Amino acid sequence: MVTEMLSLPCDRLLSHRQLACCHTYCGIPLEGKNMLIYSNMDKDNKPLLLTGHHGEISAMTFGKLSGPVLLCSASPDYIIVWDIELCHRRTQEGKVAAGTVIGTLLGEVVHLSFCFSDERVAACSGSTLYILSSKRHEVIFTFTNHLGPLTSAEFCPWNKNILVTTSEDRTFKVLDLKTEAVCYQSFVLSGSPLLSVFFLEENRHLITGSTDGQLWCFSVPDDHKCHLVSKMDLQKMEKRHLQHQGTVSDPADGVFSELYVHSMCGPVGVTSVCPKEHLGLCSPPVLESPLSAEFKRKEHEHPKKKVVDSEVKSSGYTSAPRGLLLRDYPADSAAPTIPHTNLSIANKSVHCLQYSGDGKQILCGLGDSSVLLYKSSLTGNPTVYTGHDKPVGSVSWSLNRQWWLSASEDQSLRIWTHGSPEPAIIMGNSMFSKPVRSAQFYYLDKFLLLASGPSLYLYLYNVDITRDNIKRYQQRSVVKLTKCITSTSATDITALSAINDFFSYIVLACGSDRSIQVFDMNRGCFAAAIPDAHSRSIHCITQNKRCLFFVTPAIVCHTLWKASSVLFQLGYCINDGSSAWVPEGLWVLFVVPRWTELWELQHGSMFSTQAPDSYNLFLTSAVTDGVKMWDLRSLRCVRRYENHLNRCHPCSAAISPCGRFIASGSEDNCAYVYDIRSSSYLHKLQKHSDTVLSVAFNPATPQLLTGTMDGKLRLFQSSSAARLSRDTSAVHSVPH
């Protein structure tokens, strides 16, 4: 049985943060940099406000002792320990509550824990573990032996010198802090990262859990050579539980949720935190939200096939980690500036470029009204798609990479599929009164989002590629208008951007009146605006997108808690559902997808991740006014990039997958690469044959593709990629 003890409102999504809770208090960040500490014993008491961090708080934890109650909090600037009772007294005296800084500039800390005497604090930042004194600014010990980022670290309750760490490298390690040595290193437990560890002191066991719903229990003998005691597959347990209840009659009849073991605690109660709905990552759609729209049966006669998740799974020893974060993209690589390929593709301008989510293919929208599909290496002949009558100004890949769309000045939009020269969907025939300026897939491919004239359109669609030989040209695919929103100024929308790679309500649109408008698609309405964002109308807007994790196709979710559980990093709060069986003596926070069909989620790059703050940034471009970077939280310009030449043509800009570089086209036959932190350019990529209109970063590897007004493509690599290419060639040339 799960009992909700306290529900707290939050001003932002906290599903990817470590929150603090003990018997007497719980704490949550406020406005990112401050904290509110609530009493569990006296719910009517005003919460304690703690201030002192300058960066966004990423982790919090209470000490193990009942008195004095200590709280440790971390941000990129400081790690601070607070005496809660002392802070209460100072506040009552009219003074500012203060803490003790025990660490400085240790990076983004994802996990904190106290030892059982509260004398030391373990902090996980990247792949480094820091052991800090809780009383003064002192680093006692550092550890960097994991192959991936750390996810948790916990002190052993019966031996103060033993600590266990878990990592995205899918292993845990037992450390002896006295000898500063590794006592035990586990084998690779799963194909998914380990997220947490918990000690059972009574029988001297430790339990660790992974993002694919696996639990392992190990004994911890005196020599610390851990032995596997048992293993639990929560997905299979859920399946058996549902069959026992009669919910599912036959295992082949249904598909089951994929479960994520986010954290574990002892049976001391469960505290739920429900973030307020906001425009960023999603809370559940409101009752009458346009995003809840579905096809009626008669409109959608071809139901999607059921896919049963196989019980036979890979051991994970040779596969890349599934779940959480993939880090194949070299975060510290140099900017891609070394010329690799120069290709002439047409005598018409390259209006737009987009890589597929896996970085293996590239779409080129051309001024001669065609779309070319290339391998990302630009080798071989492209597949040519024709049918538009005017230049193609927008292309977009679906997440599953099975289809893509093109939008044109001819007031039409087409959806194409692999292996067919004919579009599966044509939206034209006077559906729109003006050219379709921007179009894309939205809300994990559920909708088509496009702008025409002053209106923003949201369409449900169903791609059906089956053909009747007799009625060969009859289109069987279906589209249905869900919502049409007109911009507040009634001026034409010149560019739009929305994130398709996870559930987000935000749509950013730029108007010919030089404004940036924010739309809340959950409620289907205008939300905010930035007037006079540029001196000219904006022709390009680019968001920095998140990298989350993989999920397999066709997952059906079953909510397991009546108290709200939170989907880790996907930002979806679930408040309904039924209870689930939990192993005796252990509460497990199940984290589950909500939606019935998810494909591999691919973000900005699915191969890399960035600091959380960087995902609030987006770029806009306007002629004569350069590129501006904006912060979505404050809706203010935070930096300008103006070294490139842009006087009359719509030159695009792009953010690199690692979040460190910005590329922009230019009219001086060059492309410019900026350091995102500096307004001056790093590299000027010369010797293009004409104005560089389009730029795109490969999401999988450090490469930059440029497209020019005279129909040329140029591919640039980073120095590390170029060396790797040469080294690979050298290896292949060595005789066996």
C-alpha positions, 0 to 999 in steps of 0.5 A, a space after each residue: 500500500 502506498 500512502 501519500 504523506 505530502 504533495 508539494 507544488 513546484 515551479 518547474 519540472 524536477 523529474 531529473 533532479 535528486 530531491 531531498 526527503 527524510 522523516 522530518 523534512 522534505 525539500 525542493 528547489 525554488 526558481 532553480 537556485 533557491 530551496 524550500 524546506 517543508 516540515 513533515 510533522 507540521 504541515 501548516 508551518 511556513 517552509 524555510 527558504 534557503 538561498 546561496 546558490 548561483 547556479 541551478 540546483 541539481 541534487 539535494 539530500 538530508 543527512 542520516 542522523 536525527 539531530 542536527 538535521 543536515 541538508 546538502 545541496 549542489 549546483 555547478 558553483 557550490 556544494 553547501 551543507 545546511 544545519 536546518 535547525 540553525 537556519 530556522 533560528 536565524 530566520 526567526 531572528 530576522 537574519 539570512 539563513 546560511 550554510 557551509 560551502 564544502 565544494 566549489 566548481 565541481 560540475 553538474 552533480 547528479 547525486 549526493 549522499 551522506 555517510 551514516 555519521 554525517 561527517 562525509 558527503 559523496 558527490 557524483 559529477 560526470 565520471 568523477 566521485 568526490 568525497 567531501 568533508 561535511 564541515 569544511 571546504 575539503 576534498 578528501 578523495 576523488 575516484 574516476 575509475 568508471 567508464 561512464 558517468 556516475 549515477 549514484 553513490 551510497 555509503 555502507 551502513 555497517 562499514 564506514 569505509 565502504 562505498 558503492 557507486 553505480 554508473 551508466 557503464 552498467 556496472 557497480 563498484 565497491 570502494 574502500 575509502 581507507 585504502 582508496 582501492 576498488 574491492 569489487 567490480 561487478 560484471 556488466 549487469 544489463 544492456 541499460 545503465 544502473 541508476 541506484 543502489 540500496 543497502 539492506 543492513 539486516 542481511 548485509 545485502 545490496 540491491 541495484 536497479 537499472 533503467 530496463 526494470 531489472 533488480 539485482 540483489 548481492 550479498 556483501 561479505 567481509 571481504 566485499 567480494 559480492 555474490 549474486 543472490 537473486 535477480 528480478 525482472 519487474 516487467 515479467 513480474 508485472 506481466 504475471 501480476 496482470 495475468 493473475 488479476 485477469 487483466 490479460 488473458 494471454 501473453 500474446 494478446 498484449 504488450 507491456 510497459 517498460 519499467 525504469 528503476 529510478 530510485 529505492 528507499 526503505 519503507 519509511 513512506 512515500 512523498 510525492 512531488 507534483 510539478 506545476 504545469 508549464 510550457 516546457 516538458 509536459 505534465 498530462 494534457 488538460 481534458 480538452 487539449 488539442 494534443 489529446 485528439 485521436 482519430 475516430 474508428 471510421 476515419 482510421 480503418 487500419 489499426 496499428 499492429 500489436 507488437 509483443 515485447 519478446 522475453 528473450 533479451 540480449 545479455 547486453 555485454 556487446 551492445 551500447 547501453 539502452 536507456 537514459 543517455 548515449 554518449 557516443 558523440 565526442 563531447 570534447 571534439 574540435 569543431 568540424 572545419 576540415 573539408 572532406 567532400 565537395 559535391 555539385 548536386 544541381 544548378 538551383 539553390 539548396 534551401 534546406 538540409 536535415 539529417 535523419 536522427 541516426 545521422 545516416 541520411 540527409 534530405 536536401 530541399 532545392 530551389 528547383 522544387 525537388 527533394 534529394 535523399 543522400 547517404 550522409 557520406 554523400 556517396 552514390 546517387 541520391 534518390 530524387 523526389 519530385 512533385 512540387 511546383 515551386 521551391 522546397 523551403 522545409 523538410 523534416 524527418 519522422 522519428 522512426 525515419 520511415 517517412 519524411 515531409 517536404 513543404 513548398 512555396 506552391 502552398 502544398 505539403 507532401 509526406 514521402 515513404 521509402 521505396 515509393 516515388 509517389 507521396 503517401 500524403 498530399 496536402 494542397 488543393 487550396 487547403 492553404 491560402 499562402 505558401 507553407 513556410 515551415 512544417 515538421 512532425 510534432 509530439 513524437 510523430 503524432 501530429 503534423 505542425 505547419 505554418 501558412 500565412 498568419 495561422 499555425 495548423 495542427 493535423 492528425 495524420 495516418 500514413 497508409 502506403 497500401 495501394 489498390 491496383 484498380 484505384 492506384 492513385 486514390 490516396 488511402 492516408 488520412 489527415 484531420 485538422 485538430 487545431 488552427 491558431 492565428 498569431 496575435 498580430 495577424 501577421 504572416 508566420 515566417 518560421 516555426 520550431 517545436 521539439 518532436 523528440 519528446 512530449 513538449 507543449 511549446 511551439 515557437 513562431 516568428 512573425 513578419 512583424 519581427 516578433 517571436 511568439 510562444 504557443 501552448 499547444 496543450 491549451 491550444 492558445 497563445 502564451 507569450 511574445 517577444 516584440 521587435 526581436 530583430 530589426 527585420 523579420 526572422 527567417 530562421 529559428 532553431 531550438 537546442 534539443 534534448 537527448 534522452 534515451 531509447 525505448 523500443 517500438 509499441 510500448 503500452 504503459 501501466 501506471 503502477 502508483 496511486 501516488 504520482 510517479 515521474 518519468 525520468 527525464 521525459 518530463 511526464 507526471 502520472 497521477 492515476 493508475 493502479 497499485 502494484 506488487 512490491 518486494 517485501 521490505 522495499 519500496 521501488 519507484 517505478 518510472 514508466 512511459 505513458 504512451 502506447 507507441 514510442 519509437 527510438 527517441 532521438 534528440 538534437 542528437 541521440 548520441 550526446 547530452 548537454 548541461 540542463 541549462 543549455 536546453 533552454 536556448 534557441 537561435 533566431 536569424 534575420 537579415 542585417 541583424 545577425 544571429 541572436 541566442 535567447 533563453 526560453 525561461 526569461 525570453 531575453 536575448 543572451 548573446 549575439 553573433 554578427 561576424 558573418 555577412 547576411 544582407 538579403 538572403 535567408 541564411 540558416 543557423 544550427 547548434 551542434 549536438 554537443 551544444 558547444 558550437 553554432 554554425 551560420 551561413 553567410 553571403 561572403 561565400 563562407 560558413 562561420 562557426 562560433 563558440 556558443 559562449 563567445 560572440 566572435 567566430 572560431 572558424 571561417 570556412 572559406 572557398 564556397 562557390 556562392 552564398 551559403 544558405 543552409 547549414 546542418 550538423 550531423 547528430 551522430 558524428 562531428 560533421 558539418 554540412 553546408 549548402 549553397 545558392 548555386 547547388 553545391 554541398 560541402 562536408 566538413 569533419 573535425 580533426 579527430 574524425 579526420 584522424 580516425 578516418 585516416 587511421 581506419 584506412 591505414 588499418 584496413 590496408 595492413 595485410 593479415 
